[in-house]
């Protein structure tokens, strides 16, 4: 390791114990909090985008309900963190093979003018989507 501040710190007594018992658990807790927020953030962004595509006149909570309850949308976002075995080393992260990841079909969204241009959204908002 080059002669840097971390190298100077590693010569301090109990440095490794500090890393293992104080710093690493704090980082792991912070990562857990961030991971919990990732899926919610992605869902909020999807809801925002879909709401904007509906000319902005559909409330976000209505779109979220439509996506989660009617379409059954579930989102899981993963953040992977790997620690090195020794201070100053770089952890090796194996990148997942993306060849088995399902692809999403590209769909063109066409906007129609006027209030009748979004019959499904309008029906859901009126509460009569299942009455036909």
N, CA, C and O atoms as CSV, one atom per row, in Angstrom:
chain,resi,resn,atom,element,x,y,z
A,1,UNK,N,N,0.856,-1.176,0.000
A,1,UNK,CA,C,0.000,0.000,0.000
A,1,UNK,C,C,0.897,1.232,0.000
A,1,UNK,O,O,1.880,1.267,0.739
A,2,UNK,N,N,0.586,2.240,-0.805
A,2,UNK,CA,C,1.415,3.445,-0.843
A,2,UNK,C,C,1.365,4.176,0.492
A,2,UNK,O,O,0.471,3.954,1.309
A,3,UNK,N,N,2.334,5.044,0.693
A,3,UNK,CA,C,2.411,5.796,1.941
A,3,UNK,C,C,1.349,6.893,1.928
A,3,UNK,O,O,1.618,8.032,1.547
A,4,UNK,N,N,0.153,6.536,2.346
A,4,UNK,CA,C,-0.970,7.460,2.366
A,4,UNK,C,C,-1.505,7.540,3.784
A,4,UNK,O,O,-1.017,6.864,4.690
A,5,UNK,N,N,-2.512,8.376,3.958
A,5,UNK,CA,C,-3.123,8.497,5.279
A,5,UNK,C,C,-3.637,7.147,5.778
A,5,UNK,O,O,-3.381,6.797,6.930
A,6,UNK,N,N,-4.373,6.353,4.932
A,6,UNK,CA,C,-4.805,5.048,5.428
A,6,UNK,C,C,-3.640,4.155,5.849
A,6,UNK,O,O,-3.761,3.397,6.812
A,7,UNK,N,N,-2.504,4.235,5.134
A,7,UNK,CA,C,-1.344,3.435,5.510
A,7,UNK,C,C,-0.811,3.889,6.868
A,7,UNK,O,O,-0.418,3.064,7.693
A,8,UNK,N,N,-0.798,5.191,7.094
A,8,UNK,CA,C,-0.345,5.702,8.384
A,8,UNK,C,C,-1.302,5.265,9.492
A,8,UNK,O,O,-0.874,4.950,10.602
A,9,UNK,N,N,-2.595,5.246,9.185
A,9,UNK,CA,C,-3.574,4.817,10.185
A,9,UNK,C,C,-3.430,3.344,10.526
A,9,UNK,O,O,-3.666,2.942,11.665
A,10,UNK,N,N,-3.046,2.546,9.553
A,10,UNK,CA,C,-2.953,1.106,9.803
A,10,UNK,C,C,-1.875,0.764,10.819
A,10,UNK,O,O,-1.886,-0.334,11.375
A,11,UNK,N,N,-0.956,1.670,11.072
A,11,UNK,CA,C,0.084,1.406,12.068
A,11,UNK,C,C,-0.381,1.757,13.485
A,11,UNK,O,O,0.319,1.479,14.459
A,12,UNK,N,N,-1.561,2.367,13.593
A,12,UNK,CA,C,-2.079,2.696,14.920
A,12,UNK,C,C,-2.535,1.426,15.644
A,12,UNK,O,O,-3.032,0.487,15.021
A,13,UNK,N,N,-2.357,1.411,16.986
A,13,UNK,CA,C,-2.833,0.236,17.727
A,13,UNK,C,C,-4.355,0.119,17.607
A,13,UNK,O,O,-5.059,1.129,17.610
A,14,UNK,N,N,-4.849,-1.086,17.503
A,14,UNK,CA,C,-6.284,-1.388,17.455
A,14,UNK,C,C,-6.966,-0.903,16.169
A,14,UNK,O,O,-8.194,-0.859,16.097
A,15,UNK,N,N,-6.180,-0.543,15.167
A,15,UNK,CA,C,-6.785,-0.048,13.937
A,15,UNK,C,C,-7.665,-1.116,13.283
A,15,UNK,O,O,-8.795,-0.837,12.882
A,16,UNK,N,N,-7.143,-2.326,13.179
A,16,UNK,CA,C,-7.917,-3.409,12.537
A,16,UNK,C,C,-9.189,-3.708,13.338
A,16,UNK,O,O,-10.241,-3.966,12.753
A,17,UNK,N,N,-9.100,-3.674,14.657
A,17,UNK,CA,C,-10.269,-3.906,15.489
A,17,UNK,C,C,-11.322,-2.816,15.273
A,17,UNK,O,O,-12.521,-3.095,15.242
A,18,UNK,N,N,-10.856,-1.569,15.124
A,18,UNK,CA,C,-11.776,-0.464,14.838
A,18,UNK,C,C,-12.492,-0.712,13.511
A,18,UNK,O,O,-13.709,-0.551,13.415
A,19,UNK,N,N,-11.725,-1.106,12.486
A,19,UNK,CA,C,-12.332,-1.373,11.180
A,19,UNK,C,C,-13.381,-2.476,11.271
A,19,UNK,O,O,-14.474,-2.354,10.719
A,20,UNK,N,N,-13.034,-3.560,11.978
A,20,UNK,CA,C,-13.921,-4.721,12.032
A,20,UNK,C,C,-15.117,-4.533,12.958
A,20,UNK,O,O,-16.210,-5.012,12.652
A,21,UNK,N,N,-14.935,-3.853,14.073
A,21,UNK,CA,C,-16.016,-3.787,15.068
A,21,UNK,C,C,-16.805,-2.485,15.065
A,21,UNK,O,O,-17.913,-2.436,15.598
A,22,UNK,N,N,-16.251,-1.425,14.471
A,22,UNK,CA,C,-16.950,-0.140,14.477
A,22,UNK,C,C,-17.311,0.302,13.056
A,22,UNK,O,O,-18.487,0.476,12.733
A,23,UNK,N,N,-16.302,0.480,12.220
A,23,UNK,CA,C,-16.548,1.065,10.904
A,23,UNK,C,C,-17.356,0.151,9.987
A,23,UNK,O,O,-18.340,0.585,9.388
A,24,UNK,N,N,-16.945,-1.113,9.873
A,24,UNK,CA,C,-17.661,-2.028,8.965
A,24,UNK,C,C,-19.124,-2.194,9.360
A,24,UNK,O,O,-19.978,-2.128,8.475
A,25,UNK,N,N,-19.473,-2.407,10.641
A,25,UNK,CA,C,-20.895,-2.491,10.997
A,25,UNK,C,C,-21.674,-1.212,10.674
A,25,UNK,O,O,-22.839,-1.277,10.282
A,26,UNK,N,N,-21.041,-0.062,10.837
A,26,UNK,CA,C,-21.714,1.201,10.484
A,26,UNK,C,C,-21.987,1.269,8.985
A,26,UNK,O,O,-23.065,1.683,8.560
A,27,UNK,N,N,-21.013,0.864,8.197
A,27,UNK,CA,C,-21.188,0.863,6.745
A,27,UNK,C,C,-22.284,-0.133,6.356
A,27,UNK,O,O,-23.114,0.163,5.496
A,28,UNK,N,N,-22.290,-1.301,6.981
A,28,UNK,CA,C,-23.313,-2.306,6.679
A,28,UNK,C,C,-24.712,-1.803,7.032
A,28,UNK,O,O,-25.661,-2.055,6.289
A,29,UNK,N,N,-24.852,-1.097,8.153
A,29,UNK,CA,C,-26.159,-0.520,8.516
A,29,UNK,C,C,-26.581,0.543,7.511
A,29,UNK,O,O,-27.742,0.599,7.107
A,30,UNK,N,N,-25.634,1.384,7.110
A,30,UNK,CA,C,-25.952,2.418,6.119
A,30,UNK,C,C,-26.374,1.781,4.797
A,30,UNK,O,O,-27.317,2.254,4.163
A,31,UNK,N,N,-25.697,0.724,4.376
A,31,UNK,CA,C,-26.060,0.022,3.147
A,31,UNK,C,C,-27.456,-0.587,3.249
A,31,UNK,O,O,-28.215,-0.563,2.280
A,32,UNK,N,N,-27.793,-1.124,4.401
A,32,UNK,CA,C,-29.122,-1.696,4.602
A,32,UNK,C,C,-30.192,-0.632,4.452
A,32,UNK,O,O,-31.223,-0.877,3.826
A,33,UNK,N,N,-29.963,0.543,5.014
A,33,UNK,CA,C,-30.919,1.646,4.882
A,33,UNK,C,C,-31.058,2.087,3.427
A,33,UNK,O,O,-32.167,2.322,2.947
A,34,UNK,N,N,-29.940,2.198,2.735
A,34,UNK,CA,C,-29.972,2.627,1.337
A,34,UNK,C,C,-30.687,1.587,0.486
A,34,UNK,O,O,-31.489,1.940,-0.379
A,35,UNK,N,N,-30.404,0.312,0.721
A,35,UNK,CA,C,-31.069,-0.751,-0.041
A,35,UNK,C,C,-32.579,-0.696,0.142
A,35,UNK,O,O,-33.330,-0.897,-0.812
A,36,UNK,N,N,-33.022,-0.426,1.351
A,36,UNK,CA,C,-34.458,-0.361,1.621
A,36,UNK,C,C,-35.113,0.778,0.848
A,36,UNK,O,O,-36.280,0.677,0.470
A,37,UNK,N,N,-34.388,1.840,0.615
A,37,UNK,CA,C,-34.933,2.997,-0.080
A,37,UNK,C,C,-34.862,2.877,-1.605
A,37,UNK,O,O,-35.589,3.580,-2.307
A,38,UNK,N,N,-34.009,2.010,-2.123
A,38,UNK,CA,C,-33.819,1.913,-3.567
A,38,UNK,C,C,-35.090,1.488,-4.300
A,38,UNK,O,O,-35.490,2.138,-5.265
A,39,UNK,N,N,-35.720,0.419,-3.860
A,39,UNK,CA,C,-36.914,-0.072,-4.547
A,39,UNK,C,C,-38.032,0.957,-4.518
A,39,UNK,O,O,-38.727,1.163,-5.513
A,40,UNK,N,N,-38.197,1.598,-3.376
A,40,UNK,CA,C,-39.231,2.636,-3.260
A,40,UNK,C,C,-38.930,3.806,-4.186
A,40,UNK,O,O,-39.841,4.354,-4.805
A,41,UNK,N,N,-37.672,4.193,-4.286
A,41,UNK,CA,C,-37.285,5.300,-5.167
A,41,UNK,C,C,-37.562,4.959,-6.629
A,41,UNK,O,O,-38.060,5.795,-7.383
A,42,UNK,N,N,-37.240,3.735,-7.023
A,42,UNK,CA,C,-37.478,3.321,-8.408
A,42,UNK,C,C,-38.973,3.309,-8.694
A,42,UNK,O,O,-39.403,3.790,-9.743
A,43,UNK,N,N,-39.769,2.767,-7.780
A,43,UNK,CA,C,-41.220,2.743,-7.977
A,43,UNK,C,C,-41.777,4.161,-8.082
A,43,UNK,O,O,-42.614,4.435,-8.941
A,44,UNK,N,N,-41.326,5.046,-7.229
A,44,UNK,CA,C,-41.783,6.438,-7.292
A,44,UNK,C,C,-41.448,7.080,-8.632
A,44,UNK,O,O,-42.249,7.844,-9.171
A,45,UNK,N,N,-40.285,6.779,-9.166
A,45,UNK,CA,C,-39.885,7.338,-10.458
A,45,UNK,C,C,-40.746,6.773,-11.589
A,45,UNK,O,O,-41.142,7.510,-12.492
A,46,UNK,N,N,-41.036,5.479,-11.548
A,46,UNK,CA,C,-41.910,4.878,-12.563
A,46,UNK,C,C,-43.290,5.509,-12.502
A,46,UNK,O,O,-43.866,5.844,-13.537
A,47,UNK,N,N,-43.825,5.673,-11.301
A,47,UNK,CA,C,-45.147,6.297,-11.129
A,47,UNK,C,C,-45.135,7.718,-11.690
A,47,UNK,O,O,-46.073,8.124,-12.376
A,48,UNK,N,N,-44.084,8.467,-11.400
A,48,UNK,CA,C,-43.979,9.845,-11.899
A,48,UNK,C,C,-43.983,9.876,-13.427
A,48,UNK,O,O,-44.671,10.698,-14.032
A,49,UNK,N,N,-43.222,8.989,-14.042
A,49,UNK,CA,C,-43.133,8.954,-15.501
A,49,UNK,C,C,-44.487,8.606,-16.109
A,49,UNK,O,O,-44.926,9.254,-17.059
A,50,UNK,N,N,-45.150,7.591,-15.568
A,50,UNK,CA,C,-46.454,7.182,-16.100
A,50,UNK,C,C,-47.470,8.297,-15.890
A,50,UNK,O,O,-48.279,8.564,-16.778
A,51,UNK,N,N,-47.442,8.945,-14.746
A,51,UNK,CA,C,-48.362,10.064,-14.496
A,51,UNK,C,C,-48.161,11.184,-15.504
A,51,UNK,O,O,-49.133,11.745,-16.010
A,52,UNK,N,N,-46.907,11.515,-15.801
A,52,UNK,CA,C,-46.619,12.564,-16.779
A,52,UNK,C,C,-47.088,12.173,-18.171
A,52,UNK,O,O,-47.525,13.030,-18.940
A,53,UNK,N,N,-47.003,10.883,-18.506
A,53,UNK,CA,C,-47.480,10.429,-19.816
A,53,UNK,C,C,-48.993,10.561,-19.944
A,53,UNK,O,O,-49.530,10.588,-21.052
A,54,UNK,N,N,-49.666,10.642,-18.821
A,54,UNK,CA,C,-51.119,10.797,-18.830
A,54,UNK,C,C,-51.489,12.277,-18.791
A,54,UNK,O,O,-52.534,12.640,-18.252
A,55,UNK,N,N,-50.661,13.110,-19.343
A,55,UNK,CA,C,-50.844,14.567,-19.411
A,55,UNK,C,C,-50.881,15.208,-18.038
A,55,UNK,O,O,-51.366,16.330,-17.890
A,56,UNK,N,N,-50.379,14.519,-17.045
A,56,UNK,CA,C,-50.258,15.108,-15.717
A,56,UNK,C,C,-51.551,15.274,-14.967
A,56,UNK,O,O,-51.541,15.831,-13.869
A,57,UNK,N,N,-52.691,14.810,-15.512
A,57,UNK,CA,C,-53.953,15.009,-14.807
A,57,UNK,C,C,-54.386,13.785,-14.010
A,57,UNK,O,O,-55.498,13.759,-13.484
A,58,UNK,N,N,-53.536,12.779,-13.912
A,58,UNK,CA,C,-53.826,11.594,-13.118
A,58,UNK,C,C,-52.944,11.648,-11.875
A,58,UNK,O,O,-51.721,11.737,-11.985
A,59,UNK,N,N,-53.561,11.594,-10.688
A,59,UNK,CA,C,-52.762,11.659,-9.458
A,59,UNK,C,C,-51.795,10.482,-9.346
A,59,UNK,O,O,-52.104,9.369,-9.771
A,60,UNK,N,N,-50.627,10.742,-8.772
A,60,UNK,CA,C,-49.620,9.695,-8.601
A,60,UNK,C,C,-50.161,8.515,-7.806
A,60,UNK,O,O,-49.862,7.367,-8.136
A,61,UNK,N,N,-50.953,8.771,-6.764
A,61,UNK,CA,C,-51.452,7.660,-5.952
A,61,UNK,C,C,-52.393,6.756,-6.746
A,61,UNK,O,O,-52.445,5.552,-6.494
A,62,UNK,N,N,-53.144,7.323,-7.709
A,62,UNK,CA,C,-54.015,6.509,-8.561
A,62,UNK,C,C,-53.190,5.636,-9.494
A,62,UNK,O,O,-53.521,4.470,-9.713
A,63,UNK,N,N,-52.121,6.193,-10.042
A,63,UNK,CA,C,-51.245,5.421,-10.924
A,63,UNK,C,C,-50.546,4.329,-10.127
A,63,UNK,O,O,-50.425,3.198,-10.599
A,64,UNK,N,N,-50.090,4.653,-8.940
A,64,UNK,CA,C,-49.409,3.660,-8.104
A,64,UNK,C,C,-50.348,2.506,-7.778
A,64,UNK,O,O,-49.954,1.342,-7.853
A,65,UNK,N,N,-51.592,2.825,-7.416
A,65,UNK,CA,C,-52.577,1.790,-7.122
A,65,UNK,C,C,-52.816,0.926,-8.355
A,65,UNK,O,O,-52.882,-0.299,-8.256
A,66,UNK,N,N,-52.945,1.560,-9.507
A,66,UNK,CA,C,-53.160,0.832,-10.752
A,66,UNK,C,C,-51.998,-0.113,-11.032
A,66,UNK,O,O,-52.217,-1.268,-11.396
A,67,UNK,N,N,-50.784,0.356,-10.868
A,67,UNK,CA,C,-49.610,-0.465,-11.147
A,67,UNK,C,C,-49.457,-1.609,-10.158
A,67,UNK,O,O,-49.214,-2.750,-10.554
A,68,UNK,N,N,-49.597,-1.307,-8.873
A,68,UNK,CA,C,-49.357,-2.323,-7.848
A,68,UNK,C,C,-50.517,-3.305,-7.701
A,68,UNK,O,O,-50.297,-4.514,-7.627
A,69,UNK,N,N,-51.742,-2.802,-7.657
A,69,UNK,CA,C,-52.876,-3.664,-7.366
A,69,UNK,C,C,-53.499,-4.276,-8.606
A,69,UNK,O,O,-53.915,-5.434,-8.576
A,70,UNK,N,N,-53.572,-3.525,-9.694
A,70,UNK,CA,C,-54.202,-4.050,-10.894
A,70,UNK,C,C,-53.210,-4.839,-11.741
A,70,UNK,O,O,-53.506,-5.954,-12.172
A,71,UNK,N,N,-52.032,-4.261,-11.980
A,71,UNK,CA,C,-51.015,-4.971,-12.766
A,71,UNK,C,C,-50.186,-5.934,-11.928
A,71,UNK,O,O,-49.534,-6.828,-12.467
A,72,UNK,N,N,-50.209,-5.753,-10.607
A,72,UNK,CA,C,-49.414,-6.615,-9.734
A,72,UNK,C,C,-47.927,-6.320,-9.810
A,72,UNK,O,O,-47.106,-7.211,-9.590
A,73,UNK,N,N,-47.572,-5.081,-10.118
A,73,UNK,CA,C,-46.163,-4.709,-10.252
A,73,UNK,C,C,-45.446,-4.794,-8.907
A,73,UNK,O,O,-45.918,-4.274,-7.896
A,74,UNK,N,N,-44.315,-5.451,-8.923
A,74,UNK,CA,C,-43.413,-5.475,-7.777
A,74,UNK,C,C,-42.026,-5.133,-8.301
A,74,UNK,O,O,-41.612,-5.615,-9.355
A,75,UNK,N,N,-41.325,-4.311,-7.566
A,75,UNK,CA,C,-39.986,-3.907,-7.982
A,75,UNK,C,C,-39.010,-4.259,-6.876
A,75,UNK,O,O,-39.242,-3.971,-5.702
A,76,UNK,N,N,-37.913,-4.888,-7.275
A,76,UNK,CA,C,-36.836,-5.175,-6.331
A,76,UNK,C,C,-35.545,-4.705,-6.971
A,76,UNK,O,O,-35.181,-5.142,-8.063
A,77,UNK,N,N,-34.865,-3.820,-6.285
A,77,UNK,CA,C,-33.591,-3.301,-6.754
A,77,UNK,C,C,-32.532,-3.780,-5.774
A,77,UNK,O,O,-32.716,-3.708,-4.559
A,78,UNK,N,N,-31.431,-4.266,-6.309
A,78,UNK,CA,C,-30.375,-4.779,-5.446
A,78,UNK,C,C,-29.122,-3.923,-5.563
A,78,UNK,O,O,-28.746,-3.471,-6.645
A,79,UNK,N,N,-28.501,-3.720,-4.434
A,79,UNK,CA,C,-27.192,-3.068,-4.389
A,79,UNK,C,C,-26.243,-4.069,-3.738
A,79,UNK,O,O,-26.508,-4.562,-2.642
A,80,UNK,N,N,-25.160,-4.362,-4.403
A,80,UNK,CA,C,-24.218,-5.361,-3.915
A,80,UNK,C,C,-22.967,-4.645,-3.413
A,80,UNK,O,O,-22.415,-3.777,-4.090
A,81,UNK,N,N,-22.540,-5.021,-2.234
A,81,UNK,CA,C,-21.313,-4.449,-1.660
A,81,UNK,C,C,-20.411,-5.588,-1.218
A,81,UNK,O,O,-20.872,-6.576,-0.647
A,82,UNK,N,N,-19.137,-5.441,-1.483
A,82,UNK,CA,C,-18.163,-6.462,-1.115
A,82,UNK,C,C,-17.008,-5.777,-0.407
A,82,UNK,O,O,-16.500,-4.758,-0.876
A,83,UNK,N,N,-16.595,-6.334,0.717
A,83,UNK,CA,C,-15.450,-5.810,1.449
A,83,UNK,C,C,-14.213,-6.641,1.121
A,83,UNK,O,O,-14.309,-7.846,0.889
A,84,UNK,N,N,-13.057,-5.990,1.103
A,84,UNK,CA,C,-11.789,-6.697,0.913
A,84,UNK,C,C,-11.412,-7.369,2.222
A,84,UNK,O,O,-11.898,-6.991,3.288
A,85,UNK,N,N,-10.544,-8.365,2.133
A,85,UNK,CA,C,-10.104,-9.070,3.338
A,85,UNK,C,C,-9.141,-8.245,4.173
A,85,UNK,O,O,-9.113,-8.368,5.398
A,86,UNK,N,N,-8.361,-7.415,3.525
A,86,UNK,CA,C,-7.360,-6.614,4.224
A,86,UNK,C,C,-7.511,-5.148,3.849
A,86,UNK,O,O,-7.881,-4.841,2.716
A,87,UNK,N,N,-7.229,-4.226,4.785
A,87,UNK,CA,C,-7.265,-2.798,4.462
A,87,UNK,C,C,-6.311,-2.492,3.312
A,87,UNK,O,O,-5.207,-3.033,3.250
A,88,UNK,N,N,-6.734,-1.639,2.423
A,88,UNK,CA,C,-5.897,-1.241,1.301
A,88,UNK,C,C,-6.064,-2.117,0.080
A,88,UNK,O,O,-5.679,-1.722,-1.021
A,89,UNK,N,N,-6.633,-3.305,0.253
A,89,UNK,CA,C,-6.899,-4.160,-0.902
A,89,UNK,C,C,-8.211,-3.740,-1.532
A,89,UNK,O,O,-9.050,-3.104,-0.893
A,90,UNK,N,N,-8.376,-4.102,-2.789
A,90,UNK,CA,C,-9.653,-3.855,-3.470
A,90,UNK,C,C,-10.404,-5.175,-3.524
A,90,UNK,O,O,-9.852,-6.214,-3.888
A,91,UNK,N,N,-11.653,-5.108,-3.161
A,91,UNK,CA,C,-12.479,-6.306,-3.225
A,91,UNK,C,C,-12.779,-6.639,-4.674
A,91,UNK,O,O,-12.942,-5.748,-5.507
A,92,UNK,N,N,-12.849,-7.918,-4.964
A,92,UNK,CA,C,-13.217,-8.366,-6.308
A,92,UNK,C,C,-14.714,-8.622,-6.332
A,92,UNK,O,O,-15.236,-9.422,-5.556
A,93,UNK,N,N,-15.394,-7.932,-7.234
A,93,UNK,CA,C,-16.832,-8.110,-7.355
A,93,UNK,C,C,-17.108,-8.833,-8.657
A,93,UNK,O,O,-16.700,-8.385,-9.728
A,94,UNK,N,N,-17.800,-9.948,-8.559
A,94,UNK,CA,C,-18.180,-10.688,-9.754
A,94,UNK,C,C,-19.454,-10.080,-10.306
A,94,UNK,O,O,-20.484,-10.049,-9.633
A,95,UNK,N,N,-19.377,-9.603,-11.517
A,95,UNK,CA,C,-20.538,-9.015,-12.166
A,95,UNK,C,C,-21.399,-10.169,-12.672
A,95,UNK,O,O,-20.907,-11.102,-13.306
A,96,UNK,N,N,-22.691,-10.083,-12.378
A,96,UNK,CA,C,-23.606,-11.141,-12.778
A,96,UNK,C,C,-23.646,-11.274,-14.295
A,96,UNK,O,O,-23.535,-10.290,-15.027
A,97,UNK,N,N,-23.804,-12.500,-14.744
A,97,UNK,CA,C,-23.961,-12.754,-16.165
A,97,UNK,C,C,-25.325,-12.246,-16.589
A,97,UNK,O,O,-26.348,-12.756,-16.134
A,98,UNK,N,N,-25.348,-11.251,-17.451
A,98,UNK,CA,C,-26.607,-10.632,-17.855
A,98,UNK,C,C,-27.272,-11.359,-19.010
A,98,UNK,O,O,-28.293,-10.896,-19.517
A,99,UNK,N,N,-26.720,-12.482,-19.437
A,99,UNK,CA,C,-27.312,-13.186,-20.562
A,99,UNK,C,C,-28.642,-13.829,-20.199
A,99,UNK,O,O,-29.451,-14.112,-21.084
A,100,UNK,N,N,-28.884,-14.063,-18.911
A,100,UNK,CA,C,-30.137,-14.702,-18.518
A,100,UNK,C,C,-31.167,-13.699,-17.997
A,100,UNK,O,O,-32.209,-14.100,-17.478
A,101,UNK,N,N,-30.893,-12.423,-18.127
A,101,UNK,CA,C,-31.824,-11.399,-17.671
A,101,UNK,C,C,-32.889,-11.211,-18.742
A,101,UNK,O,O,-32.577,-11.021,-19.917
A,102,UNK,N,N,-34.147,-11.266,-18.326
A,102,UNK,CA,C,-35.244,-11.111,-19.271
A,102,UNK,C,C,-35.275,-9.725,-19.866
A,102,UNK,O,O,-34.977,-8.738,-19.193
A,103,UNK,N,N,-35.633,-9.658,-21.117
A,103,UNK,CA,C,-35.718,-8.357,-21.761
A,103,UNK,C,C,-37.161,-7.884,-21.740
A,103,UNK,O,O,-38.097,-8.682,-21.699
A,104,UNK,N,N,-37.315,-6.596,-21.768
A,104,UNK,CA,C,-38.635,-5.990,-21.779
A,104,UNK,C,C,-38.932,-5.544,-23.194
A,104,UNK,O,O,-38.123,-4.867,-23.828
A,105,UNK,N,N,-40.102,-5.930,-23.686
A,105,UNK,CA,C,-40.493,-5.539,-25.028
A,105,UNK,C,C,-40.709,-4.038,-25.067
A,105,UNK,O,O,-41.346,-3.467,-24.181
A,106,UNK,N,N,-40.176,-3.405,-26.098
A,106,UNK,CA,C,-40.367,-1.970,-26.259
A,106,UNK,C,C,-41.786,-1.717,-26.742
A,106,UNK,O,O,-42.249,-2.345,-27.693
A,107,UNK,N,N,-42.461,-0.811,-26.093
A,107,UNK,CA,C,-43.835,-0.484,-26.438
A,107,UNK,C,C,-43.897,1.004,-26.750
A,107,UNK,O,O,-43.385,1.830,-25.994
A,108,UNK,N,N,-44.520,1.331,-27.855
A,108,UNK,CA,C,-44.679,2.733,-28.212
A,108,UNK,C,C,-45.964,3.244,-27.570
A,108,UNK,O,O,-47.032,2.656,-27.742
A,109,UNK,N,N,-45.854,4.327,-26.841
A,109,UNK,CA,C,-47.013,4.938,-26.198
A,109,UNK,C,C,-47.468,6.092,-27.059
A,109,UNK,O,O,-46.721,7.038,-27.312
A,110,UNK,N,N,-48.706,5.999,-27.503
A,110,UNK,CA,C,-49.264,7.066,-28.347
A,110,UNK,C,C,-50.217,7.889,-27.514
A,110,UNK,O,O,-51.060,7.348,-26.798
A,111,UNK,N,N,-50.086,9.179,-27.607
A,111,UNK,CA,C,-50.994,10.082,-26.900
A,111,UNK,C,C,-52.134,10.472,-27.816
A,111,UNK,O,O,-51.939,10.819,-28.981
A,112,UNK,N,N,-53.301,10.407,-27.268
A,112,UNK,CA,C,-54.467,10.864,-28.008
A,112,UNK,C,C,-54.969,12.130,-27.344
A,112,UNK,O,O,-54.879,12.285,-26.126
A,113,UNK,N,N,-55.486,13.011,-28.135
A,113,UNK,CA,C,-55.983,14.270,-27.589
A,113,UNK,C,C,-57.335,14.087,-26.923
A,113,UNK,O,O,-58.046,13.118,-27.191
A,114,UNK,N,N,-57.682,15.013,-26.062
A,114,UNK,CA,C,-59.002,15.030,-25.441
A,114,UNK,C,C,-59.118,14.083,-24.266
A,114,UNK,O,O,-58.256,13.226,-24.070
A,115,UNK,N,N,-60.187,14.229,-23.472
A,115,UNK,CA,C,-60.351,13.417,-22.276
A,115,UNK,C,C,-60.635,11.955,-22.581
A,115,UNK,O,O,-60.414,11.111,-21.712
A,116,UNK,N,N,-61.117,11.613,-23.781
A,116,UNK,CA,C,-61.404,10.228,-24.105
A,116,UNK,C,C,-60.183,9.456,-24.552
A,116,UNK,O,O,-60.291,8.270,-24.864
A,117,UNK,N,N,-59.031,10.088,-24.594
A,117,UNK,CA,C,-57.818,9.460,-25.087
A,117,UNK,C,C,-57.189,8.466,-24.142
A,117,UNK,O,O,-56.251,7.769,-24.529
A,118,UNK,N,N,-57.666,8.374,-22.922
A,118,UNK,CA,C,-57.102,7.456,-21.928
A,118,UNK,C,C,-58.234,6.672,-21.272
A,118,UNK,O,O,-58.475,6.840,-20.077
A,119,UNK,N,N,-58.938,5.819,-22.022
A,119,UNK,CA,C,-60.131,5.179,-21.476
A,119,UNK,C,C,-59.859,4.294,-20.261
A,119,UNK,O,O,-60.667,4.268,-19.334
A,120,UNK,N,N,-58.750,3.577,-20.246
A,120,UNK,CA,C,-58.484,2.700,-19.106
A,120,UNK,C,C,-58.242,3.514,-17.841
A,120,UNK,O,O,-58.838,3.246,-16.798
A,121,UNK,N,N,-57.359,4.513,-17.941
A,121,UNK,CA,C,-57.083,5.351,-16.777
A,121,UNK,C,C,-58.358,6.047,-16.323
A,121,UNK,O,O,-58.639,6.104,-15.126
A,122,UNK,N,N,-59.135,6.577,-17.269
A,122,UNK,CA,C,-60.375,7.267,-16.904
A,122,UNK,C,C,-61.356,6.317,-16.222
A,122,UNK,O,O,-62.011,6.699,-15.251
A,123,UNK,N,N,-61.463,5.091,-16.716
A,123,UNK,CA,C,-62.365,4.110,-16.110
A,123,UNK,C,C,-61.920,3.760,-14.704
A,123,UNK,O,O,-62.748,3.637,-13.802
A,124,UNK,N,N,-60.623,3.598,-14.509
A,124,UNK,CA,C,-60.103,3.278,-13.170
A,124,UNK,C,C,-60.390,4.420,-12.217
A,124,UNK,O,O,-60.813,4.196,-11.083
A,125,UNK,N,N,-60.163,5.636,-12.666
A,125,UNK,CA,C,-60.407,6.798,-11.800
A,125,UNK,C,C,-61.880,6.956,-11.464
A,125,UNK,O,O,-62.219,7.406,-10.369
A,126,UNK,N,N,-62.768,6.589,-12.398
A,126,UNK,CA,C,-64.216,6.664,-12.125
A,126,UNK,C,C,-64.685,5.505,-11.268
A,126,UNK,O,O,-65.756,5.565,-10.664
A,127,UNK,N,N,-63.879,4.442,-11.215
A,127,UNK,CA,C,-64.239,3.282,-10.414
A,127,UNK,C,C,-65.093,2.262,-11.153
A,127,UNK,O,O,-65.666,1.372,-10.523
A,128,UNK,N,N,-65.191,2.369,-12.470
A,128,UNK,CA,C,-66.027,1.413,-13.185
A,128,UNK,C,C,-65.218,0.510,-14.113
A,128,UNK,O,O,-65.740,0.023,-15.116
A,129,UNK,N,N,-63.955,0.286,-13.786
A,129,UNK,CA,C,-63.093,-0.524,-14.667
A,129,UNK,C,C,-63.542,-1.979,-14.702
A,129,UNK,O,O,-63.381,-2.645,-15.725
A,130,UNK,N,N,-64.090,-2.475,-13.630
A,130,UNK,CA,C,-64.474,-3.879,-13.603
A,130,UNK,C,C,-65.951,-4.102,-13.848
A,130,UNK,O,O,-66.419,-5.231,-13.699
A,131,UNK,N,N,-66.710,-3.078,-14.219
A,131,UNK,CA,C,-68.151,-3.211,-14.334
A,131,UNK,C,C,-68.613,-3.637,-15.709
A,131,UNK,O,O,-69.814,-3.795,-15.927
A,132,UNK,N,N,-67.697,-3.829,-16.646
A,132,UNK,CA,C,-68.097,-4.207,-18.002
A,132,UNK,C,C,-68.127,-5.680,-18.183
A,132,UNK,O,O,-68.445,-6.162,-19.270
